Amino acid sequence: MKDSVHEQRPADGAAAGFAESDAAHCPPDYLEGELVPRDLASAQRVIAALQTRATRQQARIDRLETTNRRLEHERSMLTVRDTQVYRFAYFDELTGLPNRRLLNDRLHQAMAQGARHDRLLALILIDLDDFKSINDRLGHVAGDRVLCAVGARLSQTTRDADTTCRYGGDEFVTMLPEVEDIRVIDAIAGKLQAAIAAPYRIDGYDVRMTASIGRVVFPYDGESLNALMRSADRGLYRAKRTRSPATITSVAVR
């Protein structure tokens, strides 16, 4: 009878639900096929072996989670760094507007788009008249505030499809892609001048100034950014001859 009972037992630990790798952690009598340990000591050894296995698996899970958090942090840092590099390369640090490099990239795209759809493309070069007097009288920090305010007004005045960039110093450029009628260019140029002419409240002063504008149309006035800007410069400096200097008035005095 005893032999017949042993014949019904599993032949090894695998049949009892254990992989071969668990053999070193389990008591010998359990691996021989006993599904139920014969005594309390055997049961305790089995429980201890299972607890050891669970502890090792949990430790491995903890290590993987730690590694995953570290990798996520590194990925986030790389994303932030890439964003910073992109902004440094393509946006003006002071005003946050696109710089001339980004303008050039968008200009090439707009040229190809305009050629396909038979639309005009215009550049409006904007130069602040007598801006130096603001720096001289109020200081460069106040001058920077004026430049930021000008950039914000230009962005708010143009269309979503347009690009306004700080070209350098006190010069700005607005690109108008896919213009159907040249009268639209003149209308937007007038709005830009009016936006700049409104007074600025800077450090207790009302600052008023005008802007000279030179506008060019692709492809009639040039077929590259440099050629277009040279044409715009000529028109801008012709306009400057009739412009008035900036005025700075103390608010307290008024």
VMD Tcl script that draws the C-alpha trace (Angstrom):
set ca {
  {0.00 0.00 0.00}
  {2.85 2.40 0.87}
  {4.47 1.80 -2.56}
  {1.20 2.58 -4.35}
  {0.93 5.91 -2.53}
  {4.47 6.90 -3.54}
  {3.70 6.05 -7.18}
  {1.01 8.76 -7.23}
  {3.43 11.48 -6.10}
  {5.10 13.78 -8.67}
  {8.54 12.67 -9.68}
  {10.30 16.02 -9.13}
  {9.94 19.65 -7.97}
  {8.73 20.87 -11.38}
  {5.63 18.71 -11.04}
  {4.98 20.36 -7.69}
  {4.90 23.80 -9.27}
  {8.59 24.86 -8.91}
  {11.12 25.74 -11.57}
  {14.55 24.11 -11.44}
  {16.06 27.46 -10.39}
  {14.04 27.28 -7.16}
  {15.59 24.00 -6.10}
  {18.35 25.60 -4.07}
  {15.78 27.45 -1.94}
  {13.39 24.57 -1.14}
  {13.75 21.71 1.38}
  {14.75 18.34 -0.17}
  {11.71 16.42 1.04}
  {9.40 18.89 -0.72}
  {11.25 18.53 -4.01}
  {10.95 14.79 -3.78}
  {7.26 15.10 -4.38}
  {5.50 15.86 -1.14}
  {2.74 18.32 -1.94}
  {2.07 18.75 1.78}
  {5.09 18.94 4.11}
  {5.24 16.09 6.64}
  {5.80 18.29 9.69}
  {5.91 21.89 10.94}
  {9.63 22.24 10.32}
  {9.22 21.30 6.65}
  {6.35 23.78 6.29}
  {8.43 26.53 7.82}
  {11.29 25.80 5.44}
  {8.91 25.98 2.48}
  {7.44 29.28 3.68}
  {10.90 30.71 4.27}
  {11.99 29.69 0.77}
  {8.93 31.32 -0.79}
  {9.42 34.48 1.26}
  {13.05 34.67 0.14}
  {11.99 34.31 -3.46}
  {9.32 37.03 -3.07}
  {11.80 39.35 -1.38}
  {14.29 38.93 -4.22}
  {11.59 39.55 -6.83}
  {10.44 42.69 -5.00}
  {14.00 43.94 -4.81}
  {14.36 43.43 -8.55}
  {11.10 45.32 -9.16}
  {12.34 48.18 -6.94}
  {15.60 48.37 -8.89}
  {13.73 48.45 -12.20}
  {11.41 51.19 -10.94}
  {14.39 53.23 -9.76}
  {16.08 52.82 -13.13}
  {12.86 53.79 -14.92}
  {12.51 56.98 -12.81}
  {16.12 57.89 -13.54}
  {15.63 57.36 -17.27}
  {12.43 59.44 -17.25}
  {14.27 62.24 -15.46}
  {17.11 62.12 -17.99}
  {14.60 62.17 -20.85}
  {12.88 65.21 -19.35}
  {16.20 66.98 -18.91}
  {17.13 66.26 -22.53}
  {13.76 67.62 -23.68}
  {14.29 70.81 -21.67}
  {17.83 71.17 -23.01}
  {16.68 70.66 -26.61}
  {13.96 73.27 -26.12}
  {16.47 75.72 -24.67}
  {18.92 75.11 -27.51}
  {16.14 75.62 -30.07}
  {14.99 78.86 -28.44}
  {18.54 80.14 -28.20}
  {19.13 79.36 -31.87}
  {15.88 80.71 -33.29}
  {14.44 83.31 -30.89}
  {15.57 86.68 -29.61}
  {16.55 86.50 -25.96}
  {15.18 89.92 -25.03}
  {11.81 90.10 -26.77}
  {11.09 86.40 -27.30}
  {10.39 87.09 -30.98}
  {11.83 84.96 -33.79}
  {15.32 86.04 -34.81}
  {16.69 86.52 -38.33}
  {17.70 82.85 -38.59}
  {14.15 81.67 -38.04}
  {12.88 84.45 -40.33}
  {15.18 83.19 -43.07}
  {13.91 79.62 -42.65}
  {10.28 80.72 -42.79}
  {11.00 83.02 -45.70}
  {12.29 80.14 -47.82}
  {9.17 78.12 -47.01}
  {6.91 81.09 -47.75}
  {8.66 81.73 -51.09}
  {7.98 78.16 -52.22}
  {4.39 78.34 -50.96}
  {3.75 81.68 -52.68}
  {5.17 80.41 -55.95}
  {2.87 77.36 -55.88}
  {-0.26 79.39 -55.09}
  {0.64 82.48 -57.12}
  {0.57 84.75 -54.06}
  {2.68 87.75 -53.12}
  {5.07 87.73 -50.18}
  {6.04 90.96 -48.44}
  {8.65 92.02 -45.93}
  {8.13 95.14 -43.84}
  {11.30 96.50 -42.27}
  {10.61 98.66 -39.21}
  {13.19 100.96 -37.63}
  {12.44 102.98 -34.49}
  {13.22 106.66 -34.98}
  {15.69 108.25 -32.57}
  {15.67 105.22 -30.28}
  {19.15 106.16 -29.04}
  {17.72 109.12 -27.14}
  {15.62 106.73 -25.02}
  {18.71 104.78 -23.98}
  {20.62 108.00 -23.35}
  {17.96 109.63 -21.16}
  {16.29 106.68 -19.42}
  {19.01 104.03 -19.56}
  {19.36 100.74 -21.37}
  {17.03 98.85 -19.02}
  {14.19 101.22 -19.90}
  {15.19 100.97 -23.55}
  {14.92 97.17 -23.36}
  {11.41 97.53 -21.92}
  {10.43 99.71 -24.85}
  {11.79 97.13 -27.30}
  {9.81 94.37 -25.58}
  {6.66 96.50 -25.70}
  {7.19 97.26 -29.38}
  {7.66 93.56 -30.15}
  {4.44 92.68 -28.31}
  {2.46 95.35 -30.16}
  {3.77 94.24 -33.54}
  {2.86 90.61 -32.81}
  {-0.64 91.60 -31.70}
  {-1.21 93.74 -34.80}
  {-0.26 91.16 -37.43}
  {-2.12 88.06 -38.58}
  {-1.53 84.55 -37.22}
  {0.18 83.51 -40.45}
  {2.62 86.45 -40.31}
  {6.05 86.37 -38.68}
  {7.44 89.33 -36.76}
  {11.09 89.10 -35.77}
  {13.61 91.29 -34.05}
  {16.15 91.76 -36.80}
  {18.72 93.43 -34.56}
  {19.08 96.50 -32.33}
  {15.95 98.61 -32.80}
  {14.99 97.00 -36.11}
  {12.08 94.62 -36.59}
  {10.87 92.74 -39.65}
  {7.35 91.48 -40.33}
  {6.87 88.89 -43.06}
  {3.47 88.68 -44.73}
  {3.07 85.41 -46.65}
  {0.51 84.66 -49.36}
  {-0.83 88.18 -49.86}
  {-3.48 88.43 -52.54}
  {-3.55 92.21 -52.91}
  {-0.69 94.68 -52.48}
  {-3.10 97.05 -50.74}
  {-3.16 94.60 -47.82}
  {0.57 95.22 -47.35}
  {0.09 98.99 -47.13}
  {-2.82 98.59 -44.72}
  {-0.83 96.36 -42.36}
  {2.19 98.67 -42.57}
  {-0.03 101.56 -41.49}
  {-1.39 99.57 -38.55}
  {2.13 98.70 -37.45}
  {3.17 102.36 -37.48}
  {0.07 103.35 -35.53}
  {0.69 100.63 -32.92}
  {4.25 101.83 -32.36}
  {3.21 105.49 -32.17}
  {0.91 104.95 -29.16}
  {2.59 106.18 -25.92}
  {4.58 103.89 -23.62}
  {4.58 104.30 -19.82}
  {8.15 103.52 -18.73}
  {9.47 104.23 -15.21}
  {7.19 107.21 -14.67}
  {7.64 108.66 -18.16}
  {5.43 108.78 -21.23}
  {7.58 107.77 -24.19}
  {6.38 108.51 -27.69}
  {8.16 107.71 -30.90}
  {7.63 107.00 -34.55}
  {8.92 104.27 -36.81}
  {10.26 104.37 -40.34}
  {9.14 101.57 -42.64}
  {10.51 100.06 -45.80}
  {8.42 97.43 -47.49}
  {9.37 95.06 -50.30}
  {7.54 92.41 -52.26}
  {8.93 89.08 -53.39}
  {9.94 88.40 -56.14}
  {9.83 91.92 -57.58}
  {12.29 93.49 -55.13}
  {14.62 90.52 -54.66}
  {14.74 86.73 -54.53}
  {16.59 86.20 -51.22}
  {16.43 87.61 -47.71}
  {19.60 89.67 -48.23}
  {18.40 91.11 -51.54}
  {14.98 91.93 -50.11}
  {16.49 93.54 -47.02}
  {18.79 95.72 -49.12}
  {15.77 96.97 -51.05}
  {13.83 97.51 -47.81}
  {16.77 99.44 -46.33}
  {16.73 101.89 -49.21}
  {13.03 102.55 -48.75}
  {13.40 102.83 -44.97}
  {16.12 105.44 -45.04}
  {14.18 107.49 -47.54}
  {11.28 107.44 -45.09}
  {13.51 108.40 -42.15}
  {14.15 111.86 -43.57}
  {10.62 112.93 -42.70}
  {10.34 111.31 -39.26}
  {10.27 113.18 -35.95}
  {12.51 112.30 -32.98}
  {11.30 110.42 -29.91}
  {9.75 112.44 -27.11}
  {10.08 111.60 -23.40}
  {7.78 113.39 -20.94}
  {7.67 112.98 -17.18}
  {4.23 111.85 -16.06}
  {4.62 113.71 -12.75}
  {5.27 117.00 -14.52}
  {2.17 116.55 -16.65}
}
mol new
graphics top color blue
foreach p $ca { graphics top sphere $p radius 0.5 }
foreach p [lrange $ca 0 end-1] q [lrange $ca 1 end] { graphics top cylinder $p $q radius 0.2 }
display resetview
